Amino acid sequence: MAKHPFHLAWFLSQGYGPKTWRSAWPGADLNRWMMPDLFIDLAKGMERACFDYMIIEDSSNVPYTYKGSHDTYLKYAASTPKLDPAVLVPYLAQQTQHLGLVPTLSVSEYPPYLLARLVNTLDHVTEGRIGWNCVTGSNDGAAQNYGRDKHYPHDERYDIADEFADLVTKLWEAWEPDAVVLDPENHRFADGSKVHAINHDGKYFRCRGPLNAPRSPQGRVPICQAGGSPRGQQFASRWADTIITEGGGSIANMKAYREEVRRRAVAIGRNPDDIKVLFLAHPIVDVTMEAARERKRLEQAEALEHMDMQLSSMSRLTGIDFAQFPFDEPLPEGLTTNGHQSSLAKWIGKTPREIVTNWATKSGIDFTGTPDHVAGMMQEIMEEVGGDGFLIFNGYFDRRYIMEVCEGLVPALQRRGLTRKAYEHKTLRENLLEF
């Protein structure tokens, strides 16, 4: 393996929802998208390729931000429909042995105790392969499904998330590691002196505890987070074990982001090497450079033909209706959002047409070419950035794409010694900390 290997994960954008319905290779999933079959095939392919984990993105509303209507979202299956990711996890776990599984669970939609119990249970039944993608929520439509008119202000949502993560961690650790004694001869299952009420009484939450289940294999389950704004970075530096980020569209910005997260981690007493920053990547690979470039051209042409699909997604993320702006005029300065601040910041000054044209690259870096070419690009970027890996990102994929990445790109990375060829550890946390 290379001197500085890196991690691989897959960001299941658009969540547990329709994937292949617009593909030329839809298979049986066209009419059975709600079944776990495609996602099981993805998980199996990822495990053969020795990925660290799969994040299952989620949101819990039918958006209506774009043009004040849900029509565009439903037309393109954009951000809706989605099924519950926590239900998908056991199906994936049953078909794999090593792959980490990271459902998205929002602090705005779950009571802390319920979330802590759910994640603890999943970690038990997967024998230590669960992570938690911690999100605060951003679209007011979701807040309205839970009895609120709108979300709390952006920075306060992270204040809430800080207390939430603290409380959940206390619940996970309320049972000491050796609390369960399993002594049938003396009719003694657990030592009560090693199970503790937590009596949390905070600004936003109250909870007596303890959790009514023993400490799970990982104890504190690895937390994933996508802190892009300064306040989000602060949260991620404190709590995250792995971070999702676009990286700002350039190698220099990727390096600066990682260095800032690590600086913040050191400032609060964490080992920065314990935080794995993974950058989104949308590889388009084929047997020749020409074939790969043609596929990219077709992706961009499709995006421009259906600009409303991309603009509706931008609207959902920010709460700003992008239908109001001319396609070929730069977005005005002074736009603000209570949603994804880092996303809006990178769009300001660009025209909607420019933004949509670049949408196919997702991360802002063009990973287009043969498997070996793209592998070489990833190597060069990681050497410059310093680590820690990439998250494959494709909202609408099919089995062909799974094969291209898992059986084409990843072997090219493995031949260069850049990614693992076998799992050395049992739990997600151990695999993340392996290098």
C-alpha beads as a LAMMPS data file, in Angstrom:
LAMMPS data file: protein, C-alpha beads

435 atoms
434 bonds

1 atom types
1 bond types

-500.0 500.0 xlo xhi
-500.0 500.0 ylo yhi
-500.0 500.0 zlo zhi

Masses

1 110.0

Atoms # bond

1 1 1 0.000 0.000 0.000
2 1 1 1.119 3.556 -0.693
3 1 1 2.834 5.591 1.973
4 1 1 -0.330 7.666 2.354
5 1 1 -3.392 5.549 1.428
6 1 1 -6.820 7.127 1.558
7 1 1 -10.372 6.125 2.401
8 1 1 -13.327 5.587 0.070
9 1 1 -16.992 6.021 0.819
10 1 1 -20.217 6.486 -1.144
11 1 1 -22.642 9.335 -0.572
12 1 1 -26.081 7.988 -1.499
13 1 1 -27.429 11.329 -2.682
14 1 1 -31.217 11.522 -3.106
15 1 1 -31.418 8.890 -0.383
16 1 1 -33.479 5.724 -0.443
17 1 1 -35.470 6.705 -3.504
18 1 1 -35.768 6.177 -7.277
19 1 1 -32.376 5.860 -9.005
20 1 1 -32.543 4.153 -12.393
21 1 1 -35.828 5.469 -13.760
22 1 1 -34.125 7.878 -16.211
23 1 1 -31.285 5.477 -17.046
24 1 1 -30.850 3.574 -20.318
25 1 1 -30.078 0.594 -18.050
26 1 1 -32.961 0.595 -15.554
27 1 1 -33.341 -3.143 -15.089
28 1 1 -36.190 -4.313 -12.899
29 1 1 -35.763 -1.326 -10.578
30 1 1 -37.846 0.907 -12.828
31 1 1 -41.019 -0.392 -11.216
32 1 1 -39.472 -1.708 -7.987
33 1 1 -37.416 1.285 -6.883
34 1 1 -38.791 1.043 -3.348
35 1 1 -37.298 -2.430 -2.875
36 1 1 -33.748 -2.751 -1.482
37 1 1 -32.361 -4.764 -4.429
38 1 1 -30.331 -2.034 -6.152
39 1 1 -28.943 -0.779 -2.858
40 1 1 -27.950 -4.297 -1.844
41 1 1 -26.068 -4.655 -5.128
42 1 1 -24.348 -1.344 -4.437
43 1 1 -23.379 -2.443 -0.919
44 1 1 -22.014 -5.758 -2.202
45 1 1 -19.996 -3.977 -4.896
46 1 1 -18.633 -1.523 -2.356
47 1 1 -17.619 -4.313 -0.013
48 1 1 -15.802 -6.174 -2.784
49 1 1 -13.957 -2.903 -3.413
50 1 1 -13.283 -2.463 0.337
51 1 1 -15.028 0.880 0.800
52 1 1 -15.192 2.245 4.330
53 1 1 -18.859 3.197 4.412
54 1 1 -22.067 4.214 2.648
55 1 1 -23.934 7.354 3.757
56 1 1 -27.674 7.210 3.099
57 1 1 -28.804 10.809 2.648
58 1 1 -32.315 11.713 3.744
59 1 1 -34.923 14.452 4.071
60 1 1 -38.517 14.104 5.184
61 1 1 -40.663 16.439 3.133
62 1 1 -41.947 17.068 -0.360
63 1 1 -40.238 20.391 -1.173
64 1 1 -42.134 23.343 -2.583
65 1 1 -39.485 26.107 -2.613
66 1 1 -39.049 26.293 -6.413
67 1 1 -41.869 28.384 -7.932
68 1 1 -43.807 27.844 -4.708
69 1 1 -44.845 24.372 -5.861
70 1 1 -43.873 20.735 -5.439
71 1 1 -44.491 20.019 -9.136
72 1 1 -40.877 20.219 -10.345
73 1 1 -39.623 18.047 -7.496
74 1 1 -42.154 15.344 -8.245
75 1 1 -41.620 15.634 -12.016
76 1 1 -37.936 14.734 -11.672
77 1 1 -38.053 12.685 -8.448
78 1 1 -35.724 15.376 -7.103
79 1 1 -35.356 15.099 -3.320
80 1 1 -38.619 13.180 -3.196
81 1 1 -39.859 10.498 -2.798
82 1 1 -37.590 9.015 -0.146
83 1 1 -38.086 6.042 2.128
84 1 1 -36.688 5.848 5.646
85 1 1 -32.931 5.045 5.583
86 1 1 -33.036 3.315 8.975
87 1 1 -35.280 0.639 7.431
88 1 1 -32.825 0.036 4.588
89 1 1 -29.818 -0.492 6.879
90 1 1 -30.711 -4.026 8.126
91 1 1 -31.179 -5.247 4.552
92 1 1 -27.718 -3.964 3.625
93 1 1 -26.182 -5.313 6.816
94 1 1 -27.557 -8.785 6.192
95 1 1 -25.823 -8.934 2.805
96 1 1 -22.426 -7.592 3.921
97 1 1 -19.902 -8.285 6.669
98 1 1 -17.534 -5.315 6.735
99 1 1 -19.058 -2.261 5.075
100 1 1 -19.930 0.680 7.325
101 1 1 -23.538 1.899 7.068
102 1 1 -24.357 5.499 7.944
103 1 1 -28.016 6.583 7.915
104 1 1 -28.913 10.270 8.006
105 1 1 -30.921 11.164 11.110
106 1 1 -31.813 14.791 11.799
107 1 1 -31.581 16.435 15.211
108 1 1 -34.613 18.496 14.145
109 1 1 -36.771 15.415 13.644
110 1 1 -35.789 12.937 16.353
111 1 1 -35.896 13.215 20.137
112 1 1 -32.381 12.494 21.427
113 1 1 -33.379 9.385 23.357
114 1 1 -35.160 7.828 20.372
115 1 1 -32.211 8.500 18.074
116 1 1 -29.692 7.181 20.590
117 1 1 -31.753 4.001 21.039
118 1 1 -32.198 3.453 17.301
119 1 1 -28.510 3.900 16.487
120 1 1 -27.458 1.755 19.452
121 1 1 -29.749 -1.026 18.229
122 1 1 -28.410 -0.837 14.678
123 1 1 -24.850 -0.952 15.962
124 1 1 -25.655 -4.094 17.939
125 1 1 -27.275 -5.943 15.048
126 1 1 -24.467 -5.006 12.631
127 1 1 -21.757 -5.893 15.173
128 1 1 -20.256 -2.420 15.117
129 1 1 -20.679 -1.170 11.545
130 1 1 -23.008 1.793 12.093
131 1 1 -22.322 5.500 11.847
132 1 1 -24.634 8.474 12.310
133 1 1 -24.818 11.214 9.681
134 1 1 -25.804 14.088 11.931
135 1 1 -27.740 16.862 10.176
136 1 1 -29.646 19.837 11.527
137 1 1 -32.200 20.210 8.727
138 1 1 -32.453 23.245 6.469
139 1 1 -35.701 23.245 4.480
140 1 1 -38.635 24.831 6.284
141 1 1 -41.006 22.359 4.651
142 1 1 -39.522 19.653 6.850
143 1 1 -39.927 21.795 9.967
144 1 1 -43.606 22.216 9.113
145 1 1 -44.043 18.443 9.153
146 1 1 -42.915 18.444 12.767
147 1 1 -45.077 21.208 14.132
148 1 1 -42.907 24.274 13.498
149 1 1 -43.367 27.076 10.969
150 1 1 -39.671 27.193 10.157
151 1 1 -36.309 25.977 11.342
152 1 1 -34.345 27.718 14.070
153 1 1 -31.719 30.201 12.818
154 1 1 -28.693 28.568 11.206
155 1 1 -26.174 28.990 14.020
156 1 1 -28.698 28.155 16.734
157 1 1 -29.413 24.855 14.972
158 1 1 -25.788 23.985 15.598
159 1 1 -26.122 25.058 19.245
160 1 1 -28.999 22.586 19.472
161 1 1 -26.931 19.941 17.667
162 1 1 -24.062 20.423 20.142
163 1 1 -26.325 19.685 23.086
164 1 1 -28.042 16.877 21.170
165 1 1 -24.746 15.129 20.357
166 1 1 -23.577 15.535 23.946
167 1 1 -26.798 13.995 25.278
168 1 1 -26.775 11.129 22.780
169 1 1 -23.158 10.351 23.639
170 1 1 -24.002 10.258 27.355
171 1 1 -26.841 7.830 26.623
172 1 1 -24.584 5.587 24.541
173 1 1 -22.042 5.501 27.368
174 1 1 -24.516 5.135 30.271
175 1 1 -23.732 1.424 30.439
176 1 1 -20.113 0.784 31.298
177 1 1 -18.342 -1.653 28.939
178 1 1 -18.451 -4.491 31.489
179 1 1 -21.944 -3.832 32.878
180 1 1 -23.362 -7.008 31.319
181 1 1 -22.044 -9.990 33.351
182 1 1 -24.280 -12.797 31.983
183 1 1 -24.046 -15.001 35.072
184 1 1 -26.992 -17.433 34.826
185 1 1 -25.860 -19.511 37.807
186 1 1 -26.339 -16.519 40.085
187 1 1 -29.318 -15.139 38.142
188 1 1 -27.423 -11.979 37.357
189 1 1 -27.624 -10.452 33.894
190 1 1 -26.085 -7.052 34.563
191 1 1 -24.341 -5.151 37.335
192 1 1 -26.622 -2.253 38.239
193 1 1 -23.764 -0.275 39.753
194 1 1 -22.300 0.050 36.261
195 1 1 -25.449 1.444 34.620
196 1 1 -25.987 5.159 35.220
197 1 1 -28.771 7.687 34.966
198 1 1 -27.446 10.789 33.215
199 1 1 -30.005 13.368 34.429
200 1 1 -29.372 15.768 31.589
201 1 1 -31.065 19.140 32.063
202 1 1 -29.952 21.488 29.315
203 1 1 -31.169 24.511 27.411
204 1 1 -32.997 22.464 24.772
205 1 1 -33.362 18.929 26.151
206 1 1 -34.074 17.022 29.347
207 1 1 -33.459 13.323 29.789
208 1 1 -33.055 11.076 32.794
209 1 1 -31.524 8.039 31.121
210 1 1 -29.970 5.559 31.071
211 1 1 -30.553 3.985 27.681
212 1 1 -32.474 0.737 28.127
213 1 1 -29.925 -1.283 26.172
214 1 1 -26.271 -2.168 26.821
215 1 1 -23.380 -0.289 25.300
216 1 1 -23.048 -1.225 21.636
217 1 1 -19.895 -2.685 20.048
218 1 1 -18.483 0.740 19.181
219 1 1 -19.807 2.509 22.292
220 1 1 -19.746 5.969 20.806
221 1 1 -20.865 5.380 17.242
222 1 1 -18.808 7.320 14.631
223 1 1 -20.439 10.601 13.696
224 1 1 -20.444 11.951 10.158
225 1 1 -21.145 15.596 9.438
226 1 1 -21.025 18.074 6.556
227 1 1 -20.044 21.326 8.223
228 1 1 -19.389 23.893 5.497
229 1 1 -20.070 27.203 7.223
230 1 1 -17.759 28.450 10.008
231 1 1 -20.326 27.350 12.625
232 1 1 -20.714 24.007 10.860
233 1 1 -16.954 23.525 10.829
234 1 1 -16.860 24.276 14.536
235 1 1 -19.461 21.574 15.179
236 1 1 -17.746 19.058 12.903
237 1 1 -14.359 19.681 14.513
238 1 1 -15.845 18.878 17.915
239 1 1 -18.005 15.860 17.105
240 1 1 -17.277 14.382 13.688
241 1 1 -15.201 11.289 13.040
242 1 1 -15.584 11.775 9.291
243 1 1 -16.645 14.850 7.347
244 1 1 -18.412 15.242 3.993
245 1 1 -17.363 18.242 1.958
246 1 1 -17.290 19.502 -1.608
247 1 1 -14.021 21.175 -0.822
248 1 1 -14.736 24.477 -2.551
249 1 1 -14.119 23.375 -6.134
250 1 1 -10.318 23.519 -6.192
251 1 1 -7.352 21.700 -4.728
252 1 1 -6.295 24.840 -2.879
253 1 1 -9.731 25.172 -1.277
254 1 1 -9.802 21.461 -0.392
255 1 1 -6.457 21.797 1.362
256 1 1 -7.522 24.969 3.160
257 1 1 -10.762 23.383 4.370
258 1 1 -9.010 20.306 5.751
259 1 1 -6.353 22.413 7.456
260 1 1 -9.007 24.628 9.067
261 1 1 -10.930 21.629 10.420
262 1 1 -7.733 20.161 11.812
263 1 1 -6.747 23.513 13.348
264 1 1 -10.125 23.751 15.087
265 1 1 -9.809 20.162 16.334
266 1 1 -6.415 20.847 17.901
267 1 1 -7.782 23.994 19.547
268 1 1 -10.388 21.963 21.463
269 1 1 -7.970 19.177 22.382
270 1 1 -8.799 16.565 19.724
271 1 1 -6.282 14.595 17.704
272 1 1 -6.858 15.904 14.158
273 1 1 -5.864 12.535 12.703
274 1 1 -9.038 11.104 14.244
275 1 1 -11.126 13.163 11.799
276 1 1 -11.281 11.855 8.238
277 1 1 -12.211 14.562 5.745
278 1 1 -13.653 13.000 2.579
279 1 1 -14.253 15.061 -0.550
280 1 1 -17.180 14.518 -2.895
281 1 1 -16.231 13.144 -6.300
282 1 1 -18.375 12.348 -9.324
283 1 1 -16.187 10.106 -11.498
284 1 1 -17.217 9.513 -15.102
285 1 1 -15.117 6.588 -16.303
286 1 1 -15.055 4.579 -19.511
287 1 1 -12.665 2.431 -21.528
288 1 1 -11.271 5.446 -23.447
289 1 1 -10.844 9.126 -22.695
290 1 1 -13.036 9.966 -25.668
291 1 1 -15.896 7.785 -24.464
292 1 1 -15.722 9.253 -20.956
293 1 1 -15.684 12.829 -22.265
294 1 1 -18.694 12.118 -24.463
295 1 1 -20.600 10.849 -21.447
296 1 1 -19.727 14.008 -19.559
297 1 1 -20.902 16.094 -22.513
298 1 1 -24.206 14.252 -22.518
299 1 1 -24.611 14.771 -18.750
300 1 1 -24.043 18.489 -19.121
301 1 1 -26.396 18.709 -22.103
302 1 1 -29.109 16.937 -20.135
303 1 1 -28.579 19.274 -17.172
304 1 1 -28.955 22.327 -19.431
305 1 1 -32.023 20.863 -21.101
306 1 1 -33.622 20.416 -17.688
307 1 1 -32.272 23.409 -15.820
308 1 1 -35.353 23.516 -13.647
309 1 1 -34.303 20.215 -12.062
310 1 1 -30.991 21.645 -10.870
311 1 1 -32.469 25.019 -9.931
312 1 1 -35.141 23.309 -7.848
313 1 1 -32.428 21.445 -5.922
314 1 1 -30.576 24.711 -5.316
315 1 1 -33.829 26.243 -4.100
316 1 1 -34.444 23.402 -1.661
317 1 1 -30.959 23.669 -0.165
318 1 1 -31.133 27.426 0.404
319 1 1 -34.802 28.306 0.719
320 1 1 -34.324 30.785 -2.158
321 1 1 -36.532 30.415 -5.234
322 1 1 -34.005 30.453 -8.082
323 1 1 -36.784 30.698 -10.655
324 1 1 -36.725 34.460 -10.055
325 1 1 -33.243 34.980 -11.525
326 1 1 -32.381 35.304 -15.244
327 1 1 -30.416 32.314 -16.534
328 1 1 -27.529 34.390 -17.892
329 1 1 -27.070 37.070 -15.277
330 1 1 -24.820 36.629 -12.210
331 1 1 -26.633 35.943 -8.979
332 1 1 -26.796 39.185 -7.004
333 1 1 -24.605 39.933 -4.036
334 1 1 -26.346 40.110 -0.707
335 1 1 -28.368 36.889 -0.976
336 1 1 -28.705 35.242 2.417
337 1 1 -29.983 31.882 3.548
338 1 1 -30.988 30.056 6.682
339 1 1 -30.126 26.867 4.807
340 1 1 -26.868 25.721 3.219
341 1 1 -24.685 28.800 3.570
342 1 1 -21.539 27.291 2.057
343 1 1 -23.455 26.204 -1.069
344 1 1 -24.910 29.667 -1.605
345 1 1 -21.531 31.318 -1.078
346 1 1 -19.935 29.400 -3.956
347 1 1 -22.811 30.320 -6.320
348 1 1 -22.804 34.077 -5.758
349 1 1 -21.425 35.910 -8.793
350 1 1 -22.090 33.016 -11.161
351 1 1 -25.000 32.761 -13.556
352 1 1 -27.565 29.983 -13.076
353 1 1 -26.514 28.584 -16.450
354 1 1 -22.862 28.402 -15.330
355 1 1 -23.843 26.681 -12.104
356 1 1 -25.960 24.105 -13.903
357 1 1 -23.283 23.515 -16.562
358 1 1 -20.788 22.613 -13.844
359 1 1 -23.311 20.528 -11.938
360 1 1 -22.122 17.290 -13.566
361 1 1 -18.722 17.536 -11.900
362 1 1 -20.425 17.967 -8.504
363 1 1 -17.247 18.649 -6.562
364 1 1 -15.974 21.230 -9.019
365 1 1 -13.123 18.948 -10.063
366 1 1 -13.538 17.059 -13.320
367 1 1 -12.941 13.345 -12.627
368 1 1 -13.530 12.250 -16.226
369 1 1 -11.460 9.666 -18.092
370 1 1 -10.271 6.078 -18.029
371 1 1 -10.114 4.353 -14.645
372 1 1 -6.334 4.723 -14.539
373 1 1 -6.480 8.395 -15.499
374 1 1 -9.012 9.210 -12.797
375 1 1 -7.060 7.132 -10.259
376 1 1 -3.964 9.193 -11.087
377 1 1 -5.921 12.424 -10.582
378 1 1 -7.157 11.242 -7.203
379 1 1 -3.632 10.311 -6.193
380 1 1 -2.244 13.715 -7.132
381 1 1 -5.038 15.535 -5.309
382 1 1 -4.663 13.538 -2.116
383 1 1 -0.902 14.040 -2.151
384 1 1 -1.432 17.786 -2.409
385 1 1 -4.347 18.037 0.027
386 1 1 -2.833 15.685 2.592
387 1 1 -5.760 13.241 2.891
388 1 1 -8.176 11.702 3.778
389 1 1 -10.170 10.325 0.846
390 1 1 -13.167 10.616 -1.456
391 1 1 -16.926 10.116 -1.371
392 1 1 -18.446 8.860 -4.620
393 1 1 -21.420 11.062 -5.406
394 1 1 -24.118 10.326 -7.982
395 1 1 -27.788 10.961 -7.278
396 1 1 -29.157 8.771 -10.062
397 1 1 -27.061 5.696 -10.747
398 1 1 -27.623 2.237 -12.175
399 1 1 -25.864 -1.113 -11.933
400 1 1 -23.570 -0.177 -14.811
401 1 1 -22.265 2.770 -12.793
402 1 1 -21.728 0.573 -9.736
403 1 1 -19.587 -1.745 -11.852
404 1 1 -17.620 1.107 -13.438
405 1 1 -16.646 2.467 -10.039
406 1 1 -16.290 -0.697 -7.970
407 1 1 -14.834 -2.974 -10.667
408 1 1 -13.049 -0.364 -12.774
409 1 1 -11.932 2.720 -10.865
410 1 1 -11.249 1.109 -7.488
411 1 1 -9.000 -1.677 -8.871
412 1 1 -6.981 1.081 -10.579
413 1 1 -6.620 2.786 -7.198
414 1 1 -5.682 -0.504 -5.553
415 1 1 -2.998 -1.206 -8.161
416 1 1 -1.420 2.093 -7.170
417 1 1 -1.572 1.095 -3.500
418 1 1 -3.918 3.969 -2.713
419 1 1 -6.873 2.136 -1.150
420 1 1 -7.219 -1.033 0.892
421 1 1 -7.522 -4.461 -0.726
422 1 1 -8.873 -6.151 2.393
423 1 1 -10.508 -5.205 5.664
424 1 1 -8.161 -5.534 8.628
425 1 1 -10.722 -4.653 11.297
426 1 1 -14.273 -5.457 12.282
427 1 1 -15.860 -2.128 13.183
428 1 1 -16.377 1.072 11.229
429 1 1 -14.432 3.098 13.788
430 1 1 -11.431 0.777 13.523
431 1 1 -11.453 0.909 9.728
432 1 1 -11.593 4.708 9.772
433 1 1 -8.629 4.874 12.144
434 1 1 -6.569 2.276 10.256
435 1 1 -4.734 5.016 8.327

Bonds

1 1 1 2
2 1 2 3
3 1 3 4
4 1 4 5
5 1 5 6
6 1 6 7
7 1 7 8
8 1 8 9
9 1 9 10
10 1 10 11
11 1 11 12
12 1 12 13
13 1 13 14
14 1 14 15
15 1 15 16
16 1 16 17
17 1 17 18
18 1 18 19
19 1 19 20
20 1 20 21
21 1 21 22
22 1 22 23
23 1 23 24
24 1 24 25
25 1 25 26
26 1 26 27
27 1 27 28
28 1 28 29
29 1 29 30
30 1 30 31
31 1 31 32
32 1 32 33
33 1 33 34
34 1 34 35
35 1 35 36
36 1 36 37
37 1 37 38
38 1 38 39
39 1 39 40
40 1 40 41
41 1 41 42
42 1 42 43
43 1 43 44
44 1 44 45
45 1 45 46
46 1 46 47
47 1 47 48
48 1 48 49
49 1 49 50
50 1 50 51
51 1 51 52
52 1 52 53
53 1 53 54
54 1 54 55
55 1 55 56
56 1 56 57
57 1 57 58
58 1 58 59
59 1 59 60
60 1 60 61
61 1 61 62
62 1 62 63
63 1 63 64
64 1 64 65
65 1 65 66
66 1 66 67
67 1 67 68
68 1 68 69
69 1 69 70
70 1 70 71
71 1 71 72
72 1 72 73
73 1 73 74
74 1 74 75
75 1 75 76
76 1 76 77
77 1 77 78
78 1 78 79
79 1 79 80
80 1 80 81
81 1 81 82
82 1 82 83
83 1 83 84
84 1 84 85
85 1 85 86
86 1 86 87
87 1 87 88
88 1 88 89
89 1 89 90
90 1 90 91
91 1 91 92
92 1 92 93
93 1 93 94
94 1 94 95
95 1 95 96
96 1 96 97
97 1 97 98
98 1 98 99
99 1 99 100
100 1 100 101
101 1 101 102
102 1 102 103
103 1 103 104
104 1 104 105
105 1 105 106
106 1 106 107
107 1 107 108
108 1 108 109
109 1 109 110
110 1 110 111
111 1 111 112
112 1 112 113
113 1 113 114
114 1 114 115
115 1 115 116
116 1 116 117
117 1 117 118
118 1 118 119
119 1 119 120
120 1 120 121
121 1 121 122
122 1 122 123
123 1 123 124
124 1 124 125
125 1 125 126
126 1 126 127
127 1 127 128
128 1 128 129
129 1 129 130
130 1 130 131
131 1 131 132
132 1 132 133
133 1 133 134
134 1 134 135
135 1 135 136
136 1 136 137
137 1 137 138
138 1 138 139
139 1 139 140
140 1 140 141
141 1 141 142
142 1 142 143
143 1 143 144
144 1 144 145
145 1 145 146
146 1 146 147
147 1 147 148
148 1 148 149
149 1 149 150
150 1 150 151
151 1 151 152
152 1 152 153
153 1 153 154
154 1 154 155
155 1 155 156
156 1 156 157
157 1 157 158
158 1 158 159
159 1 159 160
160 1 160 161
161 1 161 162
162 1 162 163
163 1 163 164
164 1 164 165
165 1 165 166
166 1 166 167
167 1 167 168
168 1 168 169
169 1 169 170
170 1 170 171
171 1 171 172
172 1 172 173
173 1 173 174
174 1 174 175
175 1 175 176
176 1 176 177
177 1 177 178
178 1 178 179
179 1 179 180
180 1 180 181
181 1 181 182
182 1 182 183
183 1 183 184
184 1 184 185
185 1 185 186
186 1 186 187
187 1 187 188
188 1 188 189
189 1 189 190
190 1 190 191
191 1 191 192
192 1 192 193
193 1 193 194
194 1 194 195
195 1 195 196
196 1 196 197
197 1 197 198
198 1 198 199
199 1 199 200
200 1 200 201
201 1 201 202
202 1 202 203
203 1 203 204
204 1 204 205
205 1 205 206
206 1 206 207
207 1 207 208
208 1 208 209
209 1 209 210
210 1 210 211
211 1 211 212
212 1 212 213
213 1 213 214
214 1 214 215
215 1 215 216
216 1 216 217
217 1 217 218
218 1 218 219
219 1 219 220
220 1 220 221
221 1 221 222
222 1 222 223
223 1 223 224
224 1 224 225
225 1 225 226
226 1 226 227
227 1 227 228
228 1 228 229
229 1 229 230
230 1 230 231
231 1 231 232
232 1 232 233
233 1 233 234
234 1 234 235
235 1 235 236
236 1 236 237
237 1 237 238
238 1 238 239
239 1 239 240
240 1 240 241
241 1 241 242
242 1 242 243
243 1 243 244
244 1 244 245
245 1 245 246
246 1 246 247
247 1 247 248
248 1 248 249
249 1 249 250
250 1 250 251
251 1 251 252
252 1 252 253
253 1 253 254
254 1 254 255
255 1 255 256
256 1 256 257
257 1 257 258
258 1 258 259
259 1 259 260
260 1 260 261
261 1 261 262
262 1 262 263
263 1 263 264
264 1 264 265
265 1 265 266
266 1 266 267
267 1 267 268
268 1 268 269
269 1 269 270
270 1 270 271
271 1 271 272
272 1 272 273
273 1 273 274
274 1 274 275
275 1 275 276
276 1 276 277
277 1 277 278
278 1 278 279
279 1 279 280
280 1 280 281
281 1 281 282
282 1 282 283
283 1 283 284
284 1 284 285
285 1 285 286
286 1 286 287
287 1 287 288
288 1 288 289
289 1 289 290
290 1 290 291
291 1 291 292
292 1 292 293
293 1 293 294
294 1 294 295
295 1 295 296
296 1 296 297
297 1 297 298
298 1 298 299
299 1 299 300
300 1 300 301
301 1 301 302
302 1 302 303
303 1 303 304
304 1 304 305
305 1 305 306
306 1 306 307
307 1 307 308
308 1 308 309
309 1 309 310
310 1 310 311
311 1 311 312
312 1 312 313
313 1 313 314
314 1 314 315
315 1 315 316
316 1 316 317
317 1 317 318
318 1 318 319
319 1 319 320
320 1 320 321
321 1 321 322
322 1 322 323
323 1 323 324
324 1 324 325
325 1 325 326
326 1 326 327
327 1 327 328
328 1 328 329
329 1 329 330
330 1 330 331
331 1 331 332
332 1 332 333
333 1 333 334
334 1 334 335
335 1 335 336
336 1 336 337
337 1 337 338
338 1 338 339
339 1 339 340
340 1 340 341
341 1 341 342
342 1 342 343
343 1 343 344
344 1 344 345
345 1 345 346
346 1 346 347
347 1 347 348
348 1 348 349
349 1 349 350
350 1 350 351
351 1 351 352
352 1 352 353
353 1 353 354
354 1 354 355
355 1 355 356
356 1 356 357
357 1 357 358
358 1 358 359
359 1 359 360
360 1 360 361
361 1 361 362
362 1 362 363
363 1 363 364
364 1 364 365
365 1 365 366
366 1 366 367
367 1 367 368
368 1 368 369
369 1 369 370
370 1 370 371
371 1 371 372
372 1 372 373
373 1 373 374
374 1 374 375
375 1 375 376
376 1 376 377
377 1 377 378
378 1 378 379
379 1 379 380
380 1 380 381
381 1 381 382
382 1 382 383
383 1 383 384
384 1 384 385
385 1 385 386
386 1 386 387
387 1 387 388
388 1 388 389
389 1 389 390
390 1 390 391
391 1 391 392
392 1 392 393
393 1 393 394
394 1 394 395
395 1 395 396
396 1 396 397
397 1 397 398
398 1 398 399
399 1 399 400
400 1 400 401
401 1 401 402
402 1 402 403
403 1 403 404
404 1 404 405
405 1 405 406
406 1 406 407
407 1 407 408
408 1 408 409
409 1 409 410
410 1 410 411
411 1 411 412
412 1 412 413
413 1 413 414
414 1 414 415
415 1 415 416
416 1 416 417
417 1 417 418
418 1 418 419
419 1 419 420
420 1 420 421
421 1 421 422
422 1 422 423
423 1 423 424
424 1 424 425
425 1 425 426
426 1 426 427
427 1 427 428
428 1 428 429
429 1 429 430
430 1 430 431
431 1 431 432
432 1 432 433
433 1 433 434
434 1 434 435
